[in-house]
Amino acid sequence: MRKISLSLLLLFCFTLFAQEDYPKDAFAPPMDIPIILAGTFGELRSNHFHSGVDIKTQQREGVPVNSIGDGTITRIKVSLWGYGKVLYIAHPNGYTSVYGHLQKFSPSIEAYIKKLQYNKKSFEVEVFPDYGELKVSKGELIAYSGNTGGSAGPHLHFEIRSSISEKPTNPLLYGMDVADATNPILEKLFVYPLTDKSHVNNNYERTQVNFSKQSDGTYLADKVTALGEIGIGFIGFDRLDMAANKNGVYSVELSVNGKTYSLYDFESFSFGETRYINTLVDYEYYGRNRQRIQKSFKSAGNNLSIYKELYNNGKIDINEGLSYTAKLLIKDYAGNKVELNIPVDGVKNLLGNKKEKKTTDNYVIAKKPNNFDLGGAKVYFPTNTFYEDFYIELKKGKDTVTIHNNTVPAHRNFTITFDVSKYSKEVQKQLFIARLDSKLRPNHANTYKRGNEFTTRTRNLGTYTLARDTVAPTIRTKNFKEKQWLNNYKYLSVQIADDLSGVDTYSATLNGEWILMEYEPKRNTLTYNFDDKIADQTQCVLKVTVTDNVGNTNTLTTSFYRK
């Protein structure tokens, strides 16, 4: 018997584990309605990849959500942001399913979580039940779909993760039945000169290239003349059947003269790497145009694990006098594809119109910490805040400073510290750090106050200022009036708002006892369900107190009658 070399054995083991065999029939659908997607796995989002699929709920809330398999609930969270109300279920086969943006849980789980909310006197809670404490069966009702948290409309956010690594995987890998016979759509093509000596079509900057559809269904780009190292980028999306949403594509492959230069797909990724999305897209273009160019080449600082094949980091070396055919192949999970051929000739630019690189007085070295004094404030960038070195634009000021702009992404939090010693202690209480938007409106940034220094930690470049909030939040009843009889009412609704620093905390009592009021920031409403708890009195006194982010407080006291 011949001996198997160690390297061959290691290669076999790597291949075995790299090609995971996902169970195709172990799980049931999470809902009993047709599965139509509003969002796909790996879709490009702000600073992250989409870690699941968004399932349409027929433009309504309250659609029953079922467990996809036998298991035990390992985590329940209720939050104002993110996934809102969310459930995590661990299954015996090593996977965990996640159900987000829920309206409410099933009756037994709802009773479990509300008991915790009343014990902690908090709407926002998170709990990790003991393994086996809350068992569920395949197909069992666990919740109802909703629009809670960071959701922009009614839908179910659904994930399947590895229970060990917690890495999310594409739910379509598990046999989910989603109708898709529609090809991805290619909108724009870009070619990048990637070094100081490279050029594309007599241009030393990103260049858009036109293309047209051919009789065989493929696309052909206009001929490109270039020299030096170049890269390919595109704007495109996928559409599934019965949905008009612009979804993310599944895989992107770039080949040159038949050789694969880069191939990546959205089978899986880790939450720890998701922010590296800002290296996969042309962030500078996104900051200016709000469109994401997806690169087929690997840029500086890109630590993504999504690449299946990579040659020369997906960058193409173009030599004078030679011709090349680059092919961009974009697929969705069902295998529908769009193919674009890009002819490139190596031609030297004789125009000499190279654009000089814009410089400033300040230069950031990404792999070193950087400090800058901006007069009224100081900014500190830790090591590896940014993906690459660049000239940074800084504007000094007393209460307002500008730290570059939104065309450069920050991977790590940096700190901005304002000196507030010139203000009295009373005024300091009403001050906070705010980031100004494009219309110069202040948006509250979490402000840490220590003596005469106010500090915020952020990943957003832009203009920051000290703002003062002297006005308390507003509170008004929404669905009832003072001293009204509410015998047939199922819930109370109160509207709260703050005009500047934003709502920080709220609390409510009914006849002196704490009650659970559910806060929905998108609608600025607090809601109390009469099924929860009610004092045994005909006349009820409701007291709601709201505090903003600098401590301004307002209290509403009102009464109603109920038998």
MIRO-266638 format. One record per residue (C-alpha): residue in three letters; x, y, z. Coordinates in steps of 0.05 Angstrom, whole numbers, padded with zeros to 5 digits, always signed. Layout:
ALAXYZ/...
***
This chain:
MET+00000+00000+00000/ARG+00030+00067-00021/LYS+00039+00121+00031/ILE-00002+00184+00024/SER+00039+00246+00030/LEU+00023+00294+00088/SER+00010+00351+00040/LEU-00039+00309+00000/LEU-00074+00288+00063/LEU-00080+00360+00087/LEU-00107+00381+00019/PHE-00159+00325+00023/CYS-00181+00347+00092/PHE-00185+00420+00071/THR-00227+00402+00011/LEU-00273+00358+00054/PHE-00286+00413+00104/ALA-00288+00470+00054/GLN-00344+00438+00015/GLU-00396+00433+00069/ASP-00457+00391+00052/TYR-00515+00433+00074/PRO-00578+00393+00092/LYS-00630+00407+00039/ASP-00691+00374+00072/ALA-00679+00383+00146/PHE-00716+00449+00154/ALA-00787+00472+00139/PRO-00803+00543+00114/PRO-00809+00595+00170/MET-00878+00616+00145/ASP-00937+00583+00110/ILE-00942+00637+00056/PRO-00903+00636-00010/ILE-00830+00654+00002/ILE-00816+00718-00037/LEU-00753+00755-00020/ALA-00744+00829-00009/GLY-00671+00820+00008/THR-00618+00767-00006/PHE-00559+00741+00034/GLY-00495+00781+00027/GLU-00532+00841-00002/LEU-00492+00905+00002/ARG-00516+00948+00060/SER-00487+01008+00097/ASN-00423+00984+00130/HIS-00445+00911+00129/PHE-00467+00852+00087/HIS-00539+00828+00097/SER-00533+00767+00141/GLY-00598+00733+00122/VAL-00657+00738+00075/ASP-00716+00786+00081/ILE-00781+00750+00069/LYS-00840+00791+00045/THR-00902+00787+00090/GLN-00954+00811+00040/GLN-00944+00884+00063/ARG-00974+00869+00131/GLU-00954+00850+00202/GLY-00979+00792+00242/VAL-00963+00734+00195/PRO-00950+00671+00236/VAL-00877+00651+00241/ASN-00859+00578+00255/SER-00796+00543+00278/ILE-00761+00512+00218/GLY-00742+00451+00259/ASP-00741+00418+00328/GLY-00697+00457+00376/THR-00690+00500+00437/ILE-00693+00575+00443/THR-00624+00601+00463/ARG-00634+00676+00459/ILE-00691+00726+00460/LYS-00678+00800+00451/VAL-00724+00861+00450/SER-00690+00924+00425/LEU-00709+00991+00396/TRP-00659+00982+00339/GLY-00625+00926+00300/TYR-00669+00864+00295/GLY-00722+00893+00343/LYS-00757+00833+00372/VAL-00716+00772+00354/LEU-00713+00697+00370/TYR-00655+00649+00364/ILE-00667+00574+00361/ALA-00611+00521+00365/HIS-00625+00457+00326/PRO-00594+00388+00340/ASN-00559+00386+00272/GLY-00511+00443+00291/TYR-00548+00503+00262/THR-00584+00562+00294/SER-00642+00597+00261/VAL-00656+00671+00273/TYR-00723+00708+00266/GLY-00721+00784+00268/HIS-00765+00846+00266/LEU-00822+00807+00300/GLN-00887+00841+00321/LYS-00895+00795+00381/PHE-00878+00725+00404/SER-00924+00665+00412/PRO-00968+00667+00475/SER-00922+00624+00518/ILE-00858+00660+00496/GLU-00893+00728+00502/ALA-00912+00711+00575/TYR-00840+00689+00588/ILE-00809+00754+00562/LYS-00861+00801+00592/LYS-00849+00771+00660/LEU-00775+00790+00651/GLN-00794+00859+00626/TYR-00837+00873+00687/ASN-00784+00845+00734/LYS-00731+00891+00703/LYS-00780+00947+00691/SER-00752+00955+00621/PHE-00780+00946+00551/GLU-00711+00930+00523/VAL-00687+00863+00550/GLU-00643+00805+00528/VAL-00643+00736+00557/PHE-00607+00670+00543/PRO-00653+00614+00568/ASP-00620+00551+00594/TYR-00611+00498+00540/GLY-00676+00458+00537/GLU-00716+00507+00579/LEU-00757+00531+00520/LYS-00763+00473+00471/VAL-00799+00481+00404/SER-00820+00432+00351/LYS-00814+00435+00276/GLY-00871+00477+00248/GLU-00891+00503+00317/LEU-00916+00575+00322/ILE-00862+00618+00354/ALA-00880+00690+00335/TYR-00916+00737+00288/SER-00880+00778+00235/GLY-00873+00853+00245/ASN-00833+00916+00232/THR-00795+00927+00296/GLY-00723+00952+00304/GLY-00686+00978+00244/SER-00737+00952+00194/ALA-00761+00998+00139/GLY-00825+00959+00126/PRO-00862+00895+00147/HIS-00821+00832+00133/LEU-00786+00774+00167/HIS-00711+00776+00172/PHE-00689+00703+00172/GLU-00620+00673+00183/ILE-00587+00606+00191/ARG-00520+00606+00228/SER-00470+00555+00251/SER-00484+00542+00324/ILE-00409+00534+00337/SER-00377+00591+00297/GLU-00439+00635+00294/LYS-00422+00649+00221/PRO-00485+00663+00181/THR-00496+00621+00118/ASN-00540+00634+00059/PRO-00609+00606+00077/LEU-00620+00586+00004/LEU-00566+00532+00014/TYR-00616+00492+00056/GLY-00667+00480+00002/MET-00712+00540+00013/ASP-00761+00543-00045/VAL-00755+00612-00077/ALA-00779+00622-00149/ASP-00724+00654-00191/ALA-00718+00650-00266/THR-00695+00722-00275/ASN-00625+00742-00295/PRO-00585+00793-00255/ILE-00584+00863-00285/LEU-00520+00900-00302/GLU-00527+00976-00299/LYS-00458+01007-00304/LEU-00386+00985-00319/PHE-00324+01019-00293/VAL-00250+01008-00307/TYR-00198+01032-00257/PRO-00125+01052-00268/LEU-00095+01024-00204/THR-00025+01055-00202/ASP+00005+01124-00216/LYS+00030+01098-00283/SER-00035+01065-00305/HIS-00087+01096-00350/VAL-00154+01077-00382/ASN-00180+01110-00446/ASN-00128+01166-00438/ASN-00154+01177-00368/TYR-00118+01169-00302/GLU-00182+01162-00261/ARG-00241+01114-00255/THR-00273+01111-00324/GLN-00344+01089-00342/VAL-00348+01045-00403/ASN-00411+01034-00445/PHE-00435+00965-00466/SER-00490+00934-00508/LYS-00529+00870-00512/GLN-00510+00819-00565/SER-00554+00771-00604/ASP-00533+00712-00560/GLY-00556+00747-00497/THR-00486+00767-00473/TYR-00461+00838-00467/LEU-00402+00870-00502/ALA-00366+00931-00476/ASP-00337+00986-00520/LYS-00263+00974-00533/VAL-00219+00998-00477/THR-00148+01025-00487/ALA-00104+01020-00426/LEU-00035+01009-00399/GLY-00009+00985-00332/GLU-00049+00954-00276/ILE-00124+00962-00281/GLY-00186+00936-00245/ILE-00259+00923-00263/GLY-00320+00947-00224/PHE-00395+00946-00237/ILE-00462+00969-00211/GLY-00515+00915-00216/PHE-00568+00877-00178/ASP-00611+00815-00180/ARG-00686+00807-00186/LEU-00726+00747-00164/ASP-00793+00726-00191/MET-00855+00762-00165/ALA-00814+00818-00133/ALA-00790+00885-00159/ASN-00736+00893-00106/LYS-00664+00905-00126/ASN-00629+00848-00091/GLY-00556+00830-00084/VAL-00522+00781-00131/TYR-00494+00714-00108/SER-00427+00709-00144/VAL-00379+00750-00185/GLU-00325+00722-00229/LEU-00273+00760-00270/SER-00231+00722-00321/VAL-00178+00748-00369/ASN-00163+00709-00433/GLY-00196+00649-00402/LYS-00159+00652-00335/THR-00198+00666-00271/TYR-00171+00728-00236/SER-00223+00732-00181/LEU-00284+00694-00159/TYR-00324+00708-00097/ASP-00393+00689-00073/PHE-00440+00697-00014/GLU-00442+00627+00015/SER-00420+00652+00083/PHE-00380+00705+00120/SER-00366+00723+00192/PHE-00395+00782+00230/GLY-00324+00802+00248/GLU-00307+00816+00175/THR-00373+00846+00151/ARG-00349+00919+00157/TYR-00296+00903+00105/ILE-00352+00912+00055/ASN-00325+00983+00051/THR-00264+00955+00014/LEU-00306+00914-00034/VAL-00345+00975-00058/ASP-00317+01040-00084/TYR-00332+01080-00021/GLU-00311+01147-00050/TYR-00361+01139-00107/TYR-00415+01117-00058/GLY-00402+01177-00013/ARG-00413+01224-00072/ASN-00467+01187-00112/ARG-00501+01140-00063/GLN-00490+01082-00111/ARG-00445+01022-00096/ILE-00394+01001-00148/GLN-00376+00929-00133/LYS-00302+00915-00146/SER-00278+00850-00178/PHE-00207+00865-00151/LYS-00181+00865-00080/SER-00163+00934-00052/ALA-00116+00953+00005/GLY-00142+00931+00074/ASN-00191+00880+00046/ASN-00192+00821+00094/LEU-00255+00788+00067/SER-00259+00712+00066/ILE-00311+00708+00010/TYR-00260+00696-00046/LYS-00259+00626-00076/GLU-00204+00642-00127/LEU-00157+00700-00132/TYR-00099+00714-00179/ASN-00059+00779-00173/ASN-00114+00804-00127/GLY-00160+00808-00188/LYS-00117+00863-00219/ILE-00100+00860-00293/ASP-00031+00879-00320/ILE-00039+00910-00389/ASN+00023+00912-00433/GLU+00033+00957-00494/GLY+00017+00923-00560/LEU-00022+00865-00530/SER-00097+00852-00532/TYR-00139+00822-00476/THR-00210+00799-00466/ALA-00237+00807-00395/LYS-00301+00772-00379/LEU-00346+00791-00321/LEU-00395+00736-00301/ILE-00448+00754-00249/LYS-00496+00701-00223/ASP-00554+00695-00174/TYR-00562+00634-00129/ALA-00608+00599-00178/GLY-00554+00602-00231/ASN-00584+00657-00274/LYS-00528+00699-00302/VAL-00506+00760-00340/GLU-00441+00757-00380/LEU-00402+00818-00402/ASN-00341+00815-00447/ILE-00292+00873-00445/PRO-00240+00879-00500/VAL-00176+00915-00477/ASP-00118+00938-00521/GLY-00051+00957-00491/VAL-00039+01028-00517/LYS+00007+01081-00488/ASN-00026+01147-00471/LEU+00008+01203-00510/LEU-00036+01259-00485/GLY+00002+01269-00420/ASN-00060+01292-00382/LYS-00044+01258-00317/LYS-00082+01290-00259/GLU-00041+01312-00199/LYS-00059+01279-00133/LYS-00095+01326-00086/THR-00055+01339-00022/THR-00069+01374+00044/ASP-00026+01395+00103/ASN-00044+01331+00141/TYR-00030+01259+00122/VAL-00059+01197+00157/ILE-00016+01134+00161/ALA-00066+01078+00170/LYS-00020+01031+00208/LYS-00001+01083+00260/PRO-00042+01123+00311/ASN-00056+01195+00289/ASN-00072+01257+00331/PHE-00095+01325+00306/ASP-00109+01389+00344/LEU-00169+01426+00314/GLY-00170+01485+00361/GLY-00235+01475+00400/ALA-00229+01400+00393/LYS-00179+01344+00384/VAL-00187+01281+00343/TYR-00151+01215+00355/PHE-00148+01159+00303/PRO-00123+01092+00332/THR-00080+01046+00291/ASN-00118+01015+00232/THR-00176+01063+00237/PHE-00171+01068+00161/TYR-00156+01018+00107/GLU-00102+01058+00072/ASP-00061+01122+00079/PHE-00091+01187+00053/TYR-00087+01263+00057/ILE-00141+01286+00106/GLU-00178+01352+00102/LEU-00186+01385+00170/LYS-00220+01450+00188/LYS-00207+01480+00256/GLY-00258+01517+00297/LYS-00281+01536+00367/ASP-00346+01497+00373/THR-00349+01467+00302/VAL-00296+01426+00268/THR-00294+01388+00202/ILE-00259+01321+00196/HIS-00253+01305+00122/ASN-00319+01281+00090/ASN-00361+01219+00078/THR-00319+01193+00019/VAL-00270+01156+00064/PRO-00294+01097+00108/ALA-00269+01086+00179/HIS-00262+01014+00201/ARG-00253+01028+00275/ASN-00281+01080+00323/PHE-00241+01144+00331/THR-00251+01197+00385/ILE-00268+01271+00381/THR-00257+01311+00445/PHE-00284+01382+00455/ASP-00259+01431+00508/VAL-00321+01461+00543/SER-00285+01498+00599/LYS-00311+01565+00574/TYR-00382+01545+00590/SER-00415+01547+00658/LYS-00433+01481+00692/GLU-00507+01496+00680/VAL-00497+01506+00606/GLN-00452+01444+00602/LYS-00510+01402+00625/GLN-00549+01422+00563/LEU-00492+01413+00514/PHE-00478+01352+00471/ILE-00435+01334+00411/ALA-00473+01331+00346/ARG-00456+01312+00275/LEU-00483+01359+00222/ASP-00518+01328+00163/SER-00517+01355+00091/LYS-00570+01406+00110/LEU-00530+01427+00172/ARG-00581+01395+00219/PRO-00550+01369+00284/ASN-00555+01295+00300/HIS-00540+01272+00370/ALA-00475+01234+00380/ASN-00465+01194+00444/THR-00429+01244+00488/TYR-00385+01224+00547/LYS-00376+01281+00596/ARG-00315+01283+00641/GLY-00299+01350+00673/ASN-00288+01402+00620/GLU-00280+01350+00564/PHE-00336+01322+00522/THR-00318+01261+00479/THR-00353+01220+00427/ARG-00331+01155+00394/THR-00353+01147+00321/ARG-00336+01117+00254/ASN-00366+01175+00214/LEU-00323+01230+00185/GLY-00355+01298+00175/THR-00372+01362+00212/TYR-00382+01360+00287/THR-00406+01415+00334/LEU-00427+01429+00405/ALA-00503+01437+00407/ARG-00547+01460+00464/ASP-00615+01431+00480/THR-00658+01471+00529/VAL-00726+01443+00510/ALA-00757+01382+00544/PRO-00790+01326+00504/THR-00863+01332+00485/ILE-00916+01281+00509/ARG-00988+01276+00487/THR-01043+01224+00487/LYS-01056+01194+00419/ASN-01117+01149+00420/PHE-01155+01175+00481/LYS-01173+01239+00518/GLU-01171+01260+00590/LYS-01226+01227+00633/GLN-01251+01185+00575/TRP-01284+01118+00586/LEU-01241+01063+00554/ASN-01281+01000+00567/ASN-01273+00972+00496/TYR-01201+00994+00486/LYS-01147+00942+00477/TYR-01089+00990+00485/LEU-01067+01060+00504/SER-01023+01101+00457/VAL-00981+01161+00475/GLN-00938+01202+00427/ILE-00870+01227+00450/ALA-00818+01268+00413/ASP-00756+01310+00424/ASP-00735+01365+00376/LEU-00659+01362+00384/SER-00618+01314+00426/GLY-00670+01258+00422/VAL-00707+01214+00471/ASP-00661+01178+00521/THR-00706+01145+00572/TYR-00780+01139+00589/SER-00822+01106+00643/ALA-00896+01099+00657/THR-00940+01081+00716/LEU-01014+01065+00722/ASN-01043+01082+00790/GLY-00972+01084+00816/GLU-00951+01016+00789/TRP-00898+01009+00734/ILE-00927+00986+00667/LEU-00895+00962+00604/MET-00902+01012+00547/GLU-00873+00990+00481/TYR-00833+01045+00447/GLU-00834+01050+00371/PRO-00784+01105+00351/LYS-00805+01103+00277/ARG-00875+01127+00298/ASN-00854+01163+00362/THR-00906+01123+00401/LEU-00911+01088+00468/THR-00963+01033+00472/TYR-00993+00997+00532/ASN-01034+00933+00524/PHE-01091+00927+00573/ASP-01081+00851+00574/ASP-01016+00861+00612/LYS-01038+00889+00678/ILE-01089+00938+00705/ALA-01104+00963+00775/ASP-01172+00944+00802/GLN-01199+01015+00800/THR-01251+01050+00758/GLN-01212+01115+00754/CYS-01141+01103+00728/VAL-01084+01153+00731/LEU-01030+01146+00678/LYS-00963+01180+00689/VAL-00911+01182+00634/THR-00841+01213+00643/VAL-00793+01224+00585/THR-00721+01249+00588/ASP-00678+01271+00530/ASN-00604+01259+00520/VAL-00581+01319+00560/GLY-00628+01308+00618/ASN-00688+01353+00601/THR-00749+01319+00630/ASN-00824+01324+00619/THR-00881+01288+00653/LEU-00952+01276+00629/THR-01005+01259+00681/THR-01074+01241+00656/SER-01134+01199+00677/PHE-01187+01155+00645/TYR-01242+01109+00667/ARG-01249+01034+00656/LYS-01293+00979+00684/
***
